[in-house]
Amino acid sequence: MNRKLLEQHRRDLEGAVAGVFSDATAGDHHDPGELTLSGLGGCTRRAALQLAGHDPSDDDSHREQRASHLGRAIHDWFLPRLAAKLGRELTLVEQDVILPIRGLYIRGRFDLATLAIGGGLLLDLKTYGYDQSDPAHLPSRARLMQIWGYALGLRVQGHPIEMVAILPMSRIHGATDGLWLAEFGPREEALVDARVRDLLHHARAPFFAPRDGHRGPGLDRECDNCPFRSECWPGAQPAQAAPVRSDADIVNHGLRHAEAAAQEGRWKEEKAYHAAALAKTTPATYEADGYTVEIVATGGGRRLNQGEAKALLAGNGLPIPMTTDRESRRAIVKRRPLG
């Protein structure tokens, strides 16, 4: 088979793959200006803008999101099989729910609910990739409010949800570490009500609502995907989303940068120490103290010897290829003497 025909097959396949995801994006359109249960516990300013009826400045609903589509495919395949394995009296899979609260009707779509006699269980499946934080951490406010909102909406419909669960699942290898399970009762209902009350208060002046620590486009995933990012962060550039308007701002960022650099150095030393301790161990799976650790062998491949490559180029009268580093800033912190 000639090279030209191979390249044609490659283009056809790549085009077909892109077409699958493009079709999925077109069929998955949603209103970025509507507050749903998935955003109830997210950024306060974003939710306040949605409740205030503010028109989005950045509609990315048409942008291809392959990770999201792959997560949806996992949901479609996994959840019905999980429901069958649980074998409860009545199980609902991926259904819409509406939470009527404080004059609002907040829509959502839950993953799985088993409505067994004597109490039901609501489960939310969260898929993640290598680029996301450790799923074994305690659930964030956003995840808690989302699943509590689903549970409260089902209770309003007369379904006795008493337990809620969040199941993280890796899109890479299917790991489900970090299963979280808890009771759902009056305390959680009150927290949802308080959150909605707080959002309605902020909706009166949404641009004064807190950003909840989000750092802006280019530095924060939620800001990157926010439908109001251009108005919330006017003029922000990806390389410097955090506003620096005064000497005090520069000193603050400089101090935090120096602290982070020092902490990074300590962790690099810690990592190197433990890597050296494991260097001669046999690749295998080990268990102790309630943990399972798999040791795998990495490295051992050939790589460029830069010193010899430079010497060969110089010895043959050839220029050494150079690139220009991107200019950056480093903070050197000095404390002024007292008095």
C-alpha positions as CSV (number, residue, x, y, z in Angstrom):
1,M,0.0,0.0,0.0
2,N,1.5,3.4,-1.0
3,R,2.1,6.3,1.4
4,K,-0.5,8.5,-0.3
5,L,-3.3,5.9,0.3
6,L,-2.2,5.5,3.9
7,E,-2.4,9.2,4.5
8,Q,-5.9,9.3,2.9
9,H,-7.1,6.6,5.3
10,R,-5.6,8.5,8.2
11,R,-7.4,11.7,7.2
12,D,-10.7,9.8,6.8
13,L,-10.4,8.2,10.2
14,E,-9.4,11.4,12.0
15,G,-12.3,13.2,10.3
16,A,-14.8,10.5,11.3
17,V,-13.6,10.6,15.0
18,A,-13.9,14.4,15.1
19,G,-17.3,14.1,13.5
20,V,-18.5,11.8,16.3
21,F,-17.6,14.3,19.0
22,S,-18.9,17.2,17.0
23,D,-22.3,15.5,16.6
24,A,-22.3,14.8,20.4
25,T,-21.6,18.4,21.1
26,A,-24.4,19.6,18.8
27,G,-26.9,17.2,20.5
28,D,-25.8,18.3,24.1
29,H,-26.7,22.0,23.9
30,H,-27.7,23.6,27.2
31,D,-28.5,27.1,28.4
32,P,-25.4,28.5,30.0
33,G,-27.5,31.2,31.6
34,E,-29.6,28.8,33.7
35,L,-28.7,27.8,37.2
36,T,-29.1,24.0,37.6
37,L,-28.5,21.7,40.5
38,S,-25.0,20.9,39.2
39,G,-24.1,24.5,39.7
40,L,-25.9,25.1,43.0
41,G,-22.7,24.8,45.1
42,G,-20.2,26.1,42.5
43,C,-19.0,29.7,42.1
44,T,-21.3,32.1,44.0
45,R,-20.8,34.9,41.5
46,R,-21.7,32.7,38.6
47,A,-24.8,31.3,40.3
48,A,-25.8,34.9,41.3
49,L,-25.5,36.1,37.7
50,Q,-27.6,33.2,36.5
51,L,-30.3,33.9,39.1
52,A,-30.3,37.6,38.2
53,G,-31.0,36.6,34.6
54,H,-27.8,38.1,33.3
55,D,-27.0,37.2,29.6
56,P,-23.8,35.1,29.3
57,S,-20.8,36.9,27.7
58,D,-19.1,33.6,26.7
59,D,-21.2,30.8,25.4
60,D,-18.9,27.7,25.0
61,S,-21.7,25.2,24.7
62,H,-20.7,24.6,21.1
63,R,-17.1,23.9,21.9
64,E,-16.1,20.2,21.7
65,Q,-15.6,18.7,25.1
66,R,-14.2,15.2,24.6
67,A,-13.7,14.4,28.3
68,S,-17.3,15.2,29.0
69,H,-18.6,13.1,26.1
70,L,-16.4,10.1,27.2
71,G,-17.7,10.6,30.8
72,R,-21.3,10.5,29.4
73,A,-20.5,7.3,27.5
74,I,-19.3,5.7,30.8
75,H,-22.5,6.8,32.5
76,D,-24.6,5.3,29.7
77,W,-22.8,2.0,29.8
78,F,-22.1,1.6,33.6
79,L,-25.2,2.9,35.4
80,P,-27.8,0.4,34.0
81,R,-25.5,-2.5,34.8
82,L,-24.9,-1.1,38.3
83,A,-28.6,-0.8,38.9
84,A,-29.1,-4.5,37.8
85,K,-26.4,-5.6,40.2
86,L,-27.9,-3.8,43.1
87,G,-31.2,-5.5,42.5
88,R,-33.4,-3.1,44.6
89,E,-37.2,-2.9,44.4
90,L,-37.3,0.2,42.2
91,T,-34.3,1.9,40.6
92,L,-34.3,5.1,38.5
93,V,-31.4,5.7,36.2
94,E,-30.5,9.1,34.7
95,Q,-33.8,11.0,35.2
96,D,-34.7,14.7,35.5
97,V,-35.7,16.2,38.8
98,I,-36.9,19.7,39.8
99,L,-36.2,21.2,43.2
100,P,-38.9,23.8,44.1
101,I,-37.3,26.0,46.8
102,R,-37.8,29.7,47.8
103,G,-39.9,30.5,44.7
104,L,-37.3,28.9,42.4
105,Y,-37.6,25.7,40.3
106,I,-34.0,24.4,39.8
107,R,-33.6,21.6,37.3
108,G,-31.2,18.8,37.4
109,R,-30.6,15.2,36.2
110,F,-29.5,12.6,38.7
111,D,-27.6,9.4,37.9
112,L,-29.1,6.6,40.0
113,A,-31.6,6.3,42.8
114,T,-32.8,3.1,44.4
115,L,-36.2,3.6,46.0
116,A,-36.2,0.6,48.3
117,I,-38.8,0.1,51.0
118,G,-37.5,1.6,54.2
119,G,-35.3,4.2,52.6
120,G,-33.7,5.1,49.3
121,L,-30.1,5.6,48.1
122,L,-29.1,8.3,45.6
123,L,-25.8,7.8,43.8
124,D,-23.8,10.3,41.7
125,L,-21.1,9.0,39.4
126,K,-18.1,11.3,38.8
127,T,-15.6,10.4,36.1
128,Y,-12.2,12.0,36.2
129,G,-8.9,11.9,34.3
130,Y,-5.2,12.3,35.1
131,D,-5.5,16.1,34.9
132,Q,-7.9,16.3,37.9
133,S,-7.4,16.2,41.7
134,D,-7.3,13.2,43.9
135,P,-10.9,11.8,43.9
136,A,-10.3,10.3,47.3
137,H,-10.5,13.7,48.9
138,L,-13.7,14.6,50.8
139,P,-16.4,15.9,48.4
140,S,-16.3,19.6,47.6
141,R,-19.2,22.0,48.4
142,A,-20.2,21.9,44.7
143,R,-20.5,18.1,44.7
144,L,-22.4,18.0,48.1
145,M,-24.9,20.7,47.1
146,Q,-25.5,19.0,43.8
147,I,-26.3,15.6,45.3
148,W,-28.2,17.1,48.2
149,G,-30.2,19.1,45.7
150,Y,-31.1,15.9,43.8
151,A,-32.1,14.2,47.0
152,L,-34.2,17.0,48.2
153,G,-35.9,17.2,44.8
154,L,-36.7,13.5,45.0
155,R,-38.0,13.9,48.6
156,V,-40.4,16.6,47.4
157,Q,-41.7,14.1,44.9
158,G,-42.4,11.7,47.7
159,H,-39.4,9.4,47.4
160,P,-37.7,8.7,50.8
161,I,-34.0,9.3,50.0
162,E,-32.1,8.6,53.2
163,M,-28.6,7.9,51.9
164,V,-26.4,9.7,49.3
165,A,-23.2,8.4,47.6
166,I,-20.6,9.8,45.3
167,L,-18.7,7.3,43.2
168,P,-15.5,8.6,41.5
169,M,-14.4,6.6,38.5
170,S,-11.2,7.0,36.4
171,R,-11.8,7.4,32.7
172,I,-8.2,6.0,32.3
173,H,-8.4,2.6,34.1
174,G,-11.8,2.4,35.8
175,A,-10.5,2.8,39.4
176,T,-13.2,3.7,41.9
177,D,-11.1,4.8,44.9
178,G,-12.8,7.3,47.2
179,L,-16.4,6.1,47.3
180,W,-18.2,8.5,49.7
181,L,-21.5,7.5,51.5
182,A,-23.5,9.5,54.0
183,E,-26.9,10.0,55.5
184,F,-29.2,12.7,54.1
185,G,-31.5,14.3,56.6
186,P,-32.8,17.6,58.0
187,R,-29.3,19.1,58.5
188,E,-28.5,18.6,54.8
189,E,-31.9,20.0,53.8
190,A,-31.3,23.1,55.9
191,L,-27.8,23.6,54.3
192,V,-29.4,23.5,50.8
193,D,-32.0,26.0,51.8
194,A,-29.4,28.3,53.3
195,R,-27.3,28.1,50.1
196,V,-30.3,29.1,48.0
197,R,-31.1,32.0,50.4
198,D,-27.5,33.2,50.1
199,L,-27.6,33.0,46.3
200,L,-30.8,35.0,46.1
201,H,-29.3,37.7,48.3
202,H,-26.2,37.9,46.1
203,A,-28.4,38.0,42.9
204,R,-29.4,41.5,43.9
205,A,-25.9,42.7,43.1
206,P,-24.2,39.7,41.3
207,F,-21.0,41.4,40.4
208,F,-20.3,42.0,44.1
209,A,-20.8,38.3,44.9
210,P,-17.7,36.4,46.0
211,R,-15.7,34.4,43.4
212,D,-15.0,31.8,46.1
213,G,-11.3,31.8,45.6
214,H,-11.3,31.1,41.9
215,R,-8.2,32.6,40.2
216,G,-9.4,33.6,36.8
217,P,-9.1,32.4,33.2
218,G,-5.9,30.5,32.5
219,L,-5.4,29.6,36.1
220,D,-8.7,28.0,37.1
221,R,-10.7,25.3,35.2
222,E,-14.0,26.6,36.4
223,C,-13.2,30.2,35.3
224,D,-12.0,28.8,31.9
225,N,-15.5,27.3,31.4
226,C,-17.5,30.1,32.9
227,P,-20.2,31.7,30.6
228,F,-19.5,35.1,32.3
229,R,-15.7,35.0,32.4
230,S,-15.1,38.1,30.1
231,E,-17.3,40.3,32.3
232,C,-16.2,38.8,35.6
233,W,-12.5,39.1,34.6
234,P,-12.4,42.1,32.2
235,G,-9.1,42.3,30.3
236,A,-7.7,39.3,32.1
237,Q,-5.0,37.5,30.1
238,P,-4.3,33.7,30.5
239,A,-0.7,34.4,31.7
240,Q,-1.8,36.9,34.4
241,A,-5.5,36.5,35.3
242,A,-5.0,37.7,38.9
243,P,-5.3,41.6,39.0
244,V,-2.2,43.4,40.1
245,R,-3.0,47.1,40.7
246,S,-0.8,48.2,43.5
247,D,2.5,47.6,45.4
248,A,0.5,45.7,48.0
249,D,-0.9,43.3,45.3
250,I,2.7,42.7,44.0
251,V,4.0,42.1,47.6
252,N,1.1,39.7,48.3
253,H,1.7,37.6,45.1
254,G,5.4,37.7,45.7
255,L,5.1,36.3,49.2
256,R,2.7,33.6,48.1
257,H,5.0,32.7,45.1
258,A,8.1,32.5,47.5
259,E,6.1,30.3,49.9
260,A,4.9,28.0,47.1
261,A,8.4,27.7,45.7
262,A,9.8,26.8,49.1
263,Q,7.1,24.2,49.6
264,E,7.7,22.8,46.1
265,G,11.4,22.4,46.9
266,R,10.7,20.5,50.1
267,W,8.3,18.1,48.4
268,K,10.9,17.5,45.6
269,E,13.4,16.5,48.3
270,E,10.8,14.2,49.9
271,K,9.9,12.6,46.6
272,A,13.6,12.0,45.8
273,Y,14.2,10.4,49.2
274,H,11.3,7.9,48.9
275,A,12.2,7.2,45.2
276,A,15.7,6.3,46.3
277,A,14.3,4.0,49.0
278,L,12.1,2.2,46.4
279,A,14.8,2.0,43.7
280,K,15.9,-1.6,44.4
281,T,12.5,-3.1,45.3
282,T,10.9,-5.8,43.1
283,P,7.9,-4.6,41.0
284,A,4.9,-6.1,42.6
285,T,1.8,-5.4,44.7
286,Y,2.3,-4.9,48.4
287,E,-0.2,-4.6,51.2
288,A,0.1,-3.2,54.8
289,D,-1.8,-1.0,57.2
290,G,-4.9,-1.1,55.1
291,Y,-3.2,0.2,52.0
292,T,-2.3,-1.5,48.7
293,V,0.7,-0.2,46.8
294,E,1.7,-1.3,43.3
295,I,5.4,-0.8,42.5
296,V,6.0,-0.5,38.7
297,A,9.3,-0.2,36.9
298,T,9.8,3.0,34.8
299,G,12.6,4.5,32.8
300,G,15.6,2.6,31.5
301,G,15.2,3.9,28.0
302,R,17.8,5.7,25.9
303,R,17.8,9.5,25.8
304,L,19.9,12.3,24.3
305,N,23.3,13.0,25.9
306,Q,23.2,16.8,25.6
307,G,26.9,17.3,26.5
308,E,28.2,14.9,23.8
309,A,25.7,16.3,21.3
310,K,27.0,19.8,21.9
311,A,30.6,18.7,21.6
312,L,29.9,16.9,18.3
313,L,28.2,20.0,16.8
314,A,31.0,22.3,18.0
315,G,33.7,19.9,16.7
316,N,32.1,19.9,13.2
317,G,31.7,23.6,13.1
318,L,27.9,23.5,13.4
319,P,25.9,26.0,15.4
320,I,24.1,24.6,18.5
321,P,20.3,25.1,18.1
322,M,19.0,27.4,20.8
323,T,15.5,28.5,21.9
324,T,14.5,31.5,23.9
325,D,12.9,30.8,27.3
326,R,9.7,32.6,28.1
327,E,10.4,35.6,30.4
328,S,9.1,35.1,33.9
329,R,9.4,36.6,37.3
330,R,10.8,35.3,40.6
331,A,10.1,36.8,44.0
332,I,13.0,37.4,46.4
333,V,11.5,38.2,49.8
334,K,13.2,40.4,52.4
335,R,11.7,41.4,55.7
336,R,12.3,45.0,56.8
337,P,13.8,45.5,60.2
338,L,11.4,46.4,63.0
339,G,11.4,50.0,64.1
